[in-house]
Amino acid sequence: MRFSIRPLEALSHVDLVQYNALDEALDEANYGGSEAFTVQQRRASLQDSPYYRTRRWVAVTELMEGGETIVGRASVYLPQQENLETISVAVAVHPAFRGHGVATALLEEALIPAIRESGRSLVEAYGEIPADGDVDDPAQPVNRLAARLGITRKNVAVCRTLALPLEEQLLDRLQAEAEEKLGDYRVELWDESVPEQHLEAYGVLLRQLELDEPDEDVEHEAPEYTPERIRIIEKRLREIGVRPILAVAVAPDGSFVGNSEIHVQRSPRTTVAWQENTLVMPEHRGHRLGLALKVATHRQLRERAPQVRALVTWNSHVNPWMIAINEKLGYQVAYREIALQGRPQL
């Protein structure tokens, strides 16, 4: 198969239609569902922010005479406020076009030159391993690419998917289980955005989530989630048509001690949603707040987006507490995700 590598043309309607199609094919293969972005929403999702810059490339082939088709993509992500030594890289190929050297070409022609040009020393990437695969098998595609980049495994996470809709009886049973330990704690739901008076407190929760993330040997500087940063994130989500489902755990003294978020794209054709995070502050654990938060957000997802048939989450393999909650809800392992980092001489 003949193909070529070039930058993604973010102003091109044709490029973005095909980029959306590639994204949908990848998600359907991995999760059994996909999002339905418009061209305008996709273009908004590609914009830089005060906190990061990105560059993107595509692999194109001519399936019909005179017409290019995007069959792969690559990107680099450059944080602008923290992790200033880090450059994150990613590559993905349409399931129907794997095994033809597309990923290798994207690596050699786009990512490696971009890493060199960035001047950043810490290279980071994530890759998928089949659920029953050996994460250290050098024959795995992600490990072959990692070896070329000179980066190594630092953490293993597990991607799980939940088939929807959930039965009402299951949610009722789990809610009753959570309430046995809740005491005077309660769960509060917010509609799509953080109330102005709670921005600072919510930012503390988001930072704690990253500080607590059990990611083994990954080098990562947790960001400060200022009110301004939270509002910029919310604005981006609105522009790309994503509706957040937000829940917070409230302690007896009225303070916020936990949170959970689900993101779902608004289109009625969207059939997959994302569990973004769930956190309980260390000193308030043991009250089944994590379970209570999950039940509340999963109920809301069913009401707001009944067409969604899969909810996706990731957990480090050294996070047995959240894994146990997910298994109660019925999540099943889809694949394992490895985090790779290194300071290569390219």
Wavefront OBJ file of the C-alpha trace (Angstrom):
o trace
v 0.000 0.000 0.000
v 1.332 3.402 -0.962
v 0.796 6.285 1.413
v 2.326 9.616 2.341
v 2.678 11.687 5.516
v 1.689 15.345 5.717
v 0.383 17.858 8.293
v -3.314 17.788 9.056
v -5.003 20.774 7.411
v -7.256 22.056 10.202
v -8.988 24.511 7.843
v -9.856 21.791 5.340
v -13.445 20.536 5.530
v -12.449 17.322 3.762
v -9.560 16.643 6.148
v -11.736 17.094 9.203
v -14.562 14.920 7.849
v -12.028 12.147 7.296
v -10.336 12.793 10.642
v -13.727 12.340 12.313
v -14.272 9.111 10.387
v -10.882 7.783 11.512
v -11.667 8.691 15.131
v -15.020 6.911 14.948
v -13.442 3.776 13.464
v -10.804 3.668 16.206
v -13.372 4.077 18.983
v -15.753 1.505 17.519
v -12.914 -1.011 17.357
v -11.766 -0.329 20.918
v -14.993 0.380 22.781
v -17.997 -0.595 20.678
v -19.177 3.005 20.417
v -18.129 6.379 19.022
v -18.690 10.134 19.168
v -20.322 12.181 16.417
v -18.409 15.457 16.118
v -19.317 18.033 13.518
v -16.515 19.592 11.468
v -16.822 22.807 13.490
v -16.563 20.893 16.778
v -13.552 18.957 15.542
v -11.836 22.164 14.469
v -12.469 23.629 17.934
v -10.970 20.533 19.557
v -7.740 21.045 17.615
v -7.144 24.578 18.863
v -4.281 25.327 21.252
v -4.861 26.796 24.699
v -2.777 28.809 27.187
v -1.843 25.476 28.760
v -0.699 23.397 25.779
v 0.255 23.483 22.120
v -0.197 20.664 19.635
v 0.904 19.614 16.166
v -0.776 16.946 14.044
v -0.003 14.880 10.956
v -1.944 12.354 8.910
v -1.084 9.390 6.743
v -3.032 9.456 3.473
v -3.496 6.933 0.693
v -5.336 7.086 -2.620
v -8.099 4.487 -2.461
v -9.813 5.978 -5.501
v -8.090 7.827 -8.315
v -7.703 11.482 -7.496
v -8.889 11.279 -3.893
v -6.893 10.980 -0.670
v -8.126 9.060 2.351
v -6.751 9.531 5.863
v -5.734 6.159 7.312
v -3.544 7.206 10.263
v -2.661 10.130 12.473
v 0.106 11.368 14.758
v 0.335 14.234 17.211
v 2.594 15.935 19.724
v 1.368 17.683 22.852
v 3.477 20.384 24.501
v 2.451 21.577 27.994
v 2.942 25.321 28.493
v 2.551 25.875 32.255
v 4.024 22.761 33.881
v 5.902 19.672 32.677
v 7.935 21.991 30.481
v 10.534 19.307 29.758
v 7.872 16.907 28.469
v 6.668 16.266 24.940
v 3.817 13.753 24.625
v 3.496 11.880 21.351
v 0.733 9.702 19.939
v 0.104 7.657 16.818
v -2.926 5.663 15.645
v -3.791 3.744 12.472
v -7.207 2.739 11.122
v -7.860 -0.922 12.041
v -8.284 -1.838 8.360
v -4.874 -0.434 7.383
v -2.576 -1.816 10.053
v 0.424 -3.933 9.171
v 1.546 -1.747 6.259
v 4.133 0.390 8.054
v 1.865 3.422 8.524
v 2.691 3.882 12.214
v 6.417 3.528 11.567
v 6.271 6.160 8.821
v 4.377 8.567 11.058
v 7.011 8.027 13.727
v 9.991 8.523 11.441
v 8.664 11.347 9.272
v 6.642 13.348 11.808
v 7.176 12.515 15.458
v 10.944 12.105 15.657
v 11.636 15.379 13.787
v 9.095 17.139 16.027
v 10.756 15.787 19.166
v 14.118 17.049 17.971
v 12.716 20.460 17.084
v 10.976 20.852 20.452
v 14.187 20.816 22.477
v 12.342 18.899 25.210
v 14.171 16.057 26.911
v 11.372 13.872 28.368
v 9.400 11.953 25.751
v 6.076 10.431 26.795
v 3.636 8.129 25.034
v 0.793 5.714 25.755
v -0.004 2.508 23.961
v -2.438 -0.385 23.975
v -1.729 -4.033 24.753
v -4.405 -6.742 24.348
v -6.036 -7.737 27.622
v -4.291 -11.130 27.546
v -1.020 -9.831 26.055
v 2.405 -9.526 27.678
v 3.099 -5.844 28.376
v 6.841 -6.454 27.959
v 6.624 -8.467 24.736
v 8.973 -6.685 22.277
v 6.824 -7.912 19.383
v 3.831 -5.844 20.494
v 3.428 -2.902 18.055
v 3.571 -0.279 20.801
v 6.782 -1.780 22.194
v 8.395 -1.813 18.752
v 7.652 1.886 18.363
v 8.788 2.609 21.930
v 12.103 0.873 21.254
v 12.654 3.087 18.212
v 11.948 6.178 20.336
v 14.146 4.973 23.201
v 11.421 5.116 25.863
v 10.393 2.393 28.316
v 7.378 1.275 30.335
v 6.690 3.260 33.531
v 3.129 2.219 34.403
v 0.363 -0.169 33.400
v -3.293 0.856 33.433
v -6.355 -1.162 32.518
v -9.035 0.165 30.204
v -12.499 -1.101 31.068
v -15.819 -0.587 29.326
v -19.304 -0.759 30.764
v -22.171 -1.938 28.586
v -25.182 0.356 28.917
v -27.909 0.805 29.951
v -27.499 -0.480 33.486
v -30.391 -2.183 35.187
v -32.249 -0.039 37.717
v -32.076 -2.862 40.273
v -28.262 -2.876 40.129
v -28.044 0.884 40.699
v -30.565 0.679 43.549
v -28.600 -2.126 45.207
v -25.276 -0.288 44.913
v -26.799 2.956 46.161
v -28.134 1.119 49.222
v -24.690 -0.383 49.770
v -23.082 3.064 49.630
v -25.642 4.577 51.993
v -24.751 2.047 54.690
v -21.471 3.956 55.236
v -22.315 7.481 54.085
v -23.509 8.784 57.423
v -23.833 12.576 57.190
v -21.926 12.753 53.900
v -23.942 13.439 50.769
v -23.533 13.633 46.984
v -24.424 16.784 45.066
v -24.869 17.001 41.283
v -23.939 20.062 39.223
v -25.308 20.835 35.786
v -22.406 20.981 33.298
v -20.258 23.601 35.048
v -18.791 24.349 38.452
v -20.743 26.984 40.409
v -18.755 30.192 40.696
v -18.542 30.064 44.484
v -17.031 26.567 44.377
v -14.347 27.045 41.723
v -11.394 27.205 44.098
v -12.529 24.188 46.127
v -13.094 22.164 42.962
v -9.652 23.108 41.695
v -8.173 21.626 44.879
v -9.981 18.360 44.161
v -8.699 18.228 40.584
v -5.117 18.834 41.687
v -5.412 16.186 44.404
v -6.640 13.721 41.799
v -3.397 14.115 39.874
v -1.268 14.066 43.019
v -2.921 10.816 44.143
v -2.886 9.093 40.758
v -1.110 5.745 41.324
v 1.029 5.918 38.200
v 4.125 4.069 39.465
v 7.265 5.587 37.893
v 5.738 8.192 35.574
v 7.361 11.632 35.874
v 4.553 14.178 36.075
v 4.079 17.597 37.654
v 0.482 18.068 38.798
v -1.006 21.319 37.496
v -2.703 24.017 39.514
v -6.383 24.131 38.566
v -7.125 27.820 39.018
v -10.651 29.186 38.506
v -9.478 30.629 35.179
v -8.140 27.259 34.053
v -11.361 25.466 34.968
v -13.428 28.000 33.014
v -11.161 27.632 29.963
v -11.619 23.850 30.117
v -15.391 24.262 30.360
v -15.430 26.672 27.409
v -13.520 24.163 25.272
v -15.961 21.409 26.203
v -18.916 23.575 25.167
v -17.243 24.395 21.852
v -16.768 20.725 21.008
v -20.275 19.791 22.133
v -19.336 17.825 25.243
v -21.668 17.878 28.230
v -19.969 17.126 31.562
v -21.831 15.264 34.292
v -20.410 16.501 37.600
v -20.883 15.091 41.096
v -19.207 16.134 44.339
v -19.070 14.490 47.741
v -19.942 16.911 50.553
v -18.660 16.313 54.104
v -20.786 16.969 57.222
v -19.051 20.358 57.624
v -20.071 21.373 54.078
v -16.628 21.028 52.492
v -16.091 19.222 49.179
v -14.150 16.004 49.684
v -14.631 14.068 46.439
v -15.716 14.342 42.833
v -16.589 12.347 39.748
v -17.002 13.443 36.125
v -18.398 11.823 33.010
v -18.055 13.515 29.619
v -20.553 12.772 26.865
v -20.793 14.380 23.428
v -24.226 15.909 22.834
v -25.063 14.396 19.447
v -27.869 11.795 19.449
v -25.534 9.683 17.289
v -22.871 9.544 20.036
v -22.787 6.084 21.594
v -19.712 6.202 23.870
v -18.998 8.318 26.970
v -15.896 8.771 29.112
v -15.405 8.434 32.849
v -12.918 11.238 33.364
v -12.106 10.947 37.053
v -13.322 9.883 40.470
v -11.577 11.039 43.630
v -12.113 10.964 47.378
v -9.761 13.030 49.518
v -7.499 10.773 51.613
v -8.838 11.803 55.017
v -12.448 11.079 53.995
v -12.067 7.599 52.562
v -13.898 4.616 54.044
v -17.426 6.027 53.632
v -18.083 4.477 50.207
v -18.110 7.933 48.687
v -16.464 6.638 45.514
v -19.304 4.184 44.979
v -21.938 6.819 45.793
v -20.395 9.269 43.302
v -20.269 6.645 40.571
v -23.893 5.595 41.067
v -25.049 9.223 40.930
v -23.176 10.027 37.689
v -24.164 6.758 36.027
v -27.839 7.491 36.741
v -27.438 10.959 35.243
v -25.782 9.566 32.124
v -28.720 7.260 31.516
v -31.160 10.177 31.815
v -29.189 12.661 29.705
v -27.869 10.356 26.980
v -29.958 7.168 26.800
v -28.460 6.339 23.403
v -24.970 5.764 24.865
v -24.112 2.068 24.868
v -20.585 2.101 26.338
v -18.863 4.010 29.150
v -15.060 3.871 29.224
v -12.677 4.232 32.162
v -8.995 3.694 32.945
v -7.389 2.609 36.221
v -3.802 1.974 37.164
v -3.301 -1.685 38.021
v -2.102 -0.528 41.469
v -5.480 1.095 42.255
v -7.496 -1.853 43.611
v -10.067 0.364 45.353
v -11.453 1.975 42.213
v -11.113 -1.260 40.255
v -13.343 -2.987 42.851
v -16.004 -0.278 42.450
v -15.890 -0.579 38.670
v -16.248 -4.340 38.858
v -19.341 -3.946 41.062
v -20.877 -1.828 38.310
v -20.036 -4.445 35.691
v -17.069 -2.951 33.833
v -15.145 -5.440 31.688
v -11.489 -5.268 30.647
v -11.031 -3.992 27.083
v -7.234 -3.745 26.944
v -4.227 -2.674 28.985
v -2.572 0.673 28.491
v 1.097 1.217 29.139
v 2.673 4.571 29.931
v 6.106 5.027 28.381
v 8.695 7.682 29.114
v 12.378 8.294 28.577
v 15.079 10.810 27.746
v 16.308 9.472 24.410
v 19.094 10.764 22.208
v 17.348 10.986 18.862
l 1 2 3 4 5 6 7 8 9 10 11 12 13 14 15 16 17 18 19 20 21 22 23 24 25 26 27 28 29 30 31 32 33 34 35 36 37 38 39 40 41 42 43 44 45 46 47 48 49 50 51 52 53 54 55 56 57 58 59 60 61 62 63 64 65 66 67 68 69 70 71 72 73 74 75 76 77 78 79 80 81 82 83 84 85 86 87 88 89 90 91 92 93 94 95 96 97 98 99 100 101 102 103 104 105 106 107 108 109 110 111 112 113 114 115 116 117 118 119 120 121 122 123 124 125 126 127 128 129 130 131 132 133 134 135 136 137 138 139 140 141 142 143 144 145 146 147 148 149 150 151 152 153 154 155 156 157 158 159 160 161 162 163 164 165 166 167 168 169 170 171 172 173 174 175 176 177 178 179 180 181 182 183 184 185 186 187 188 189 190 191 192 193 194 195 196 197 198 199 200 201 202 203 204 205 206 207 208 209 210 211 212 213 214 215 216 217 218 219 220 221 222 223 224 225 226 227 228 229 230 231 232 233 234 235 236 237 238 239 240 241 242 243 244 245 246 247 248 249 250 251 252 253 254 255 256 257 258 259 260 261 262 263 264 265 266 267 268 269 270 271 272 273 274 275 276 277 278 279 280 281 282 283 284 285 286 287 288 289 290 291 292 293 294 295 296 297 298 299 300 301 302 303 304 305 306 307 308 309 310 311 312 313 314 315 316 317 318 319 320 321 322 323 324 325 326 327 328 329 330 331 332 333 334 335 336 337 338 339 340 341 342 343 344 345 346
